[in-house]
Every structure is written in C-alpha cells, then in structure tokens.
Amino acid sequence: MFGIGMTELIVIMIVAIIVLGPQRLPEAVKQLARIFREVKSTVDDVKQSVVSEIEDIKKLPDESQKKSKDSFEEEFEKEITKPKYTEDYQPKREKISFSKKQTQEEKINEG
C-alpha cells in the first residue's frame, strides 16, 4: 500500500495517537476518510468522462477523423509559416515631450 510496510504503518499510528490524542483521533480518521472518498469520486468522474470522450471519438468514421486531423495540420502549418511582420512594417513609436500639454478644458477655454 503506497510502498509503506507494516512497521512504518505502526509507527505512523503511534505518532498519530501521541500527537492527536485518543479523543481527537477518531474524528481525524473520519475526516481523512472523507477526503479520500471525495478525491476518489472526483478521479472516477474524470476517468469516466475521458473514457466516454474516447468512445465517442472511436465511433466517428475514419474519414472524418482523417479530415479533421488534416485540417488541423494545415491550419497549424499556416500559422507557423505566416510571417509575423511584413517587410514594410514599422512599429508605432510615441513621441515623448516634456512640455506641458494642454488639457481639453484649456483648449475649449482658449477657443
């Protein structure tokens, strides 16, 4: 069980009894069991959904699988080979000025 031998399990139980005490130990074991059940049910749900998706994919005709695979590969190739920038591409550069800019209100008041 998880690579834990009988002696390690006994040591863990003794340490748990010492740390938690006999009053809190049963409640701690119940909480631990509840956590394990929740994790197991979640894993089972995920496993079931993955298996159902795989079965749905297997039910598809072979041609549609091949077409979808081919279209995916074509789109991937287009995306990879598409140039990021054209040759005449010039990035926008902001002009930085340290002079005081007029606000919209000042422009209205002047005009």
Contacts in CASP RR format, 6 or more apart in sequence:
PFRMAT RR
TARGET T0000
AUTHOR 0000-0000-0000
METHOD contacts of the structure
MODEL  1
MFGIGMTELIVIMIVAIIVLGPQRLPEAVKQLARIFREVKSTVDDVKQSV
VSEIEDIKKLPDESQKKSKDSFEEEFEKEITKPKYTEDYQPKREKISFSK
KQTQEEKINEG
1 9 0 8 1.000
4 12 0 8 1.000
16 25 0 8 1.000
16 28 0 8 1.000
17 25 0 8 1.000
20 28 0 8 1.000
57 65 0 8 1.000
102 110 0 8 1.000
END
